[in-house]
Amino acid sequence: MHPSRGRNSRAGAQVAGGRRGTTAVREAVLALAILSAWLGGAAAGDGAQSPGAGAQPPDPGQVFDARRAEVVFPEGRVVSAEIADTPYRMQYGYMFRQRVGAGEGMIFVYPAAGFHSMWMKNTLVPLDMVWMDADFRVVHIERSVPPCRADPCPAYGPLRRANFVLEVQGGSIGPDQLAPGDRVSVSFPRPG
């Protein structure tokens, strides 16, 4: 799964702390790079961006070696989530992955609240998706979203603005485990 619109990301330092000096400059440069990629790579139709139907699997060193955040659900379950905080990681998300383990996830970090939609282009496994606001309060959930088998792929998204999207193994979040309004605890690593 990867974002279909609004290709923005935010560095972990911004999420964990305030804007200061070089962090703000880095974020501005990153935002411009993402905007350029989004404007240059929008697909026909809904403005979605993807590596496309003929895309090659991503370079594992650039995608799979992402830093990780610890996500704790209200009932206490812990997930180690890759942080999608670069244009490359956000573009590929869970594309071409053969599996997503029970304790694994990916969190997409956006610089501003928005209606960030996602799609399942080139994603091989079902996913549960959770959109959260700046306080990690759940604003929308899509459960067991199936892989996209043919174009055009549908987009999934919230009816309220969100700052983060968490993806986990499809079917792992039951209605009795998480609902809109619940708060999830997310701990990002300190910048190195």
Secondary structure, DSSP 8 states (H G I E B T S, - for coil): -EESS------HHHHHS---HHHHHHHHHHHHHHHHHHHHHB-TTTS-B-S-TT-----HHHHTT--EEEEE-TTS-EEEEEEE-SHHHHHHTTBT-S---TTEEEEEEEEEEE---EE-TTB-S-EEEEEE-TT-BEEEEEEEE----SSS--EE--SS-EEEEEEEETT-S-TTT--TT-B-EEE-----
